Amino acid sequence: TTGGTLSVADYFNMSATVAESNADEDLGSGGVLLLPDVQDGGGNVKHLAVGAGKDQVIYVVDRDDMGKFHAGGDHIWQEIPNGLGGGEFAMPAYFNGTVYYGAVGDVLRAFRISDAKLSTLPISQSAHSFGYPGATPSLSADGVENAIVWVVENGSPAGLYAYDAGNLAHELYDSNQAGSRDQFGPGNKFITPTVVDGRVYVGTRDGVAVFGLLH
């Protein structure tokens, strides 16, 4: 931002970018998440970003050396082919050393960070899968205890799901499990639940649904 103007300082693009764009498998559909500083196996501090697009690959770039474009192969910090089970049209979330992804038509997946790299396989995943456009997770916790991953499913009816952040196979709640009591109508795309003061807020097509404990 020198001189009040933006200029490209560094970038990354896949070696197969033309073929992937022609096949509608480009990287631009998913958001990028900046990770907290982490240390690699040699004790070096790494400044990383993680992202994914339509090709189901998870890309982890070093923000100090993003890798640019090389026709012969990608020069980035880490790449996980088939890391996701569908294209990514949303955003991942980070909590306590773990990255959470909810791709299109895929289960919710958790990847642990160790030595500044993501686990190549998920450390846990949900049983339920989420249709288009996938899901952007939100996290709530008491410090690092009692962490919950919240996601909204687009559908008719829509659904709010809560999972144990330490084990996504453990579903804590979903808004369709009690019949019509907690349902809030048809879903909408790209909705991220917001958690504050013991309540969960979910955007709908014509308002906001608010969830809290029964008394």
N, C-alpha and C positions, 0 to 999 in steps of 0.2 A: 504493500500500500504506500510505497515511497512517493512523496510528492502529491498525495491525495488521489492517486489513480491506481487502478488494479492492473497488475501484469502477471503473467504465468511464471511462477517460480519453479514449479516441478509438476509432474503429472504421471499417470499410469494409463496405459491402454493395452488390451490383450493382443497377443501376436496374431490371433485369428479374428481380429475385429471386423474385417470386411466380410468374411464368410458368415460370422455370427449375425452381423447386421442384416445381411441378405436373407438369412433364415429367421429373422425376427427373434434372435436370441441375444440381443444387445445387453449391455451392462446398465443402461440408464434407467431401468424400471425400479430399482431398489435404492434405498437411502444408505448413506455412509455414517458409521458410528465411530467417533474418536474414543479410544480406550485410555484409561488412566496409565500413567507411567508404569512399566513392568520391567523386570530384569531377566536377561537371558541366562543361559547356563554358565557364562563366564562372568556374571555380575555386572554386565553392561546395561545401562538404562536404555530402554527402547521406547520410542514414541510412535504408537501404531494406530492405524485405522482399519476397520473391517467393513467390507461391503459385499453384496452379491446382486446378481441381476437375473436375467431369464435363462441363463445357461446352467443353473443349479450348482455353480462353482462358488465357493467362498474364497474371497481374495483378502489377504492381510498385507497391507503395505506399510513400510517404514516411512513415516511422514518426513524424515530427514533425507530420504533417498528413495523416492517412490517407484523408480524403475523405468519410467518413460515407455517407449515403444521399441520392440525388437522383433523383427520378422521371424527370427529363428527360435523364439521362445520367450516366455515371460520372465523378467528379472525382478522379482519381488520377494518380500520376506517369507511369505507362505502362501500356498495355494492348495485348496482341498477340492479336487474334482469330485463331482457327485456328492458334495457335502450336504446338499438339500435334495428333497424328493420332488421339488417343483420349482417353478420360477419364483423369484422374490420381487414382490410388488409393494413391500412395506418396509419397516425398519426393524433391525434387531434391538435388543435391550441388553444392558450389562448390569450385573450385580455380584459383588463379592467374588470376583475371579471367574465368573461364568458369563458366557454370551448365549442369549436365547433367540432362536429364529422360528418364525411361523410362515413358511412358504405356501404357495398356492397348491391346494389339494394335498397338502402334506401334514404330518403330525407336527406338534410343537417340539423343537429339539434344543437340548442344552449342550454347550461345548465348554469344557474346562480349559482355562489358560494355565500352562505350566512352562517355565523357561521361555516365556514370551511367545509361545505358540499355542494355537488352539488344538485340542484333541482332534485327531482326524476322524474319529467316530463320536457320536453323541454319548455323553455319560448317562443321559436319561432322555426319555421321550414320552409324549402323551399317547394314549390309546386312540383318542379322537383325532380325526384329521379335519382341516379347515379348507373350505372351498374358496373360490375367487372372492377377493384378492388376497387370500391368506389373512394373517393377523399380525398386528404390532403389539408386542407384550408390554405391560406395565408391571412394576414391582412395588410391593409394600412390605415393610418389615419393621421390627422393633430393634433398631441398630442392625445387627446381622442375624438376629434371632427371628424365628417365626415368619420367615420370608414366604410371600405368596406371589405367584405369577398370575396376572389377570389378562385375559384376552377376550375380544368380542368376535363372534362369528357372524358373518353376513349370511342371511337366509330368511326363510319365512316359516316359522318365526325366527327372529335373530336369537343369539344366545350369548350370555356372559358366563365365562368359565374361569374357575379359580383352581390353581394347581400348587402343590407343595414345590417350592423352588429347588429344594434339595433332591427331589425325585418326582419328575413330571408324570410318572406312571400313577402317582397318587392324586387323583382328582378330588378336590375338596368340596366343590360346589359347581352346579350349572343351573342357569335360570329356567331350564325346561324340565328339571327333574321333579318338580312339584305340580305338574299339570299347568294350568293357566295362571296360577297364583302369582308367579314372578315374571311372566312373559310380558314383553314390551313392544310387540308388533313386528312387522317386517324389518329386515336389517338395512344397513347402508354400507357403502364401501369406505375403507380407510378410516375406520373409527378406532381411536385409542382410548381405553378407559383411563379415567383420572381418579386417583385415590387421595382423599384428604379427610382428616378428622373422623376416621372410622366409617366413612361412606365411600361408595364407588359411583362415579358419574359416567353415564354412557350416552353419547349423542344418538338420537334417533332421526327419522325422516322429518318429524315435525315438532321435536322438543328434546328434552333431556330426561332420561330415566335415572332414578336415584335408588341405590341399594344400601341397606344397612341391616344391623342385627335386629331380629325379632325380640320384642319385649313381652 
